């Protein structure tokens, strides 16, 4: 995995998956797939709701190893199956969960495929602190490890 900081408050991650682009896109957009991977290491996904359309809202919950529940949500801004997905991301529980109050980020995902290998470019814009950037970078990186395992299980 390559990690590059585009700016102090942005994240750019690139991952490759031994899976077709269509499957990776479905893993990002279908609740039954998101339930298997959309959380950091040692967390579990508790629910996923998806209204997959521009302007549609998604929500997901996860539970930490200590039993703390977190809920995240966002709105789909752009859908170009199976190439691109853009949505907002925020935490419903803000400060109580240790997250930055009122912070809404914009996440862009671009997928390209060559010879059955999909390259995912993941970008987060709108972070306002080093702590938020570092925490999200770690959380998303661990979630993408889960995504990789989930994609392997699907094939």
Secondary structure, 3 states (H helix, E strand, C coil): CEEECCCCCCEEEEEEECCCHHHHHHHHHCHHHHCCCCCCCCCEEEEEEECCCCCCEEEEEEECCCCCEEEEEEEEEEEECCCEEEEEEEECCHHHHCCCCCCEEEEEEEEEEECCEEEEEEEEECCCCHHHHHHHHHHHHHHHHHHHHHHHHHC
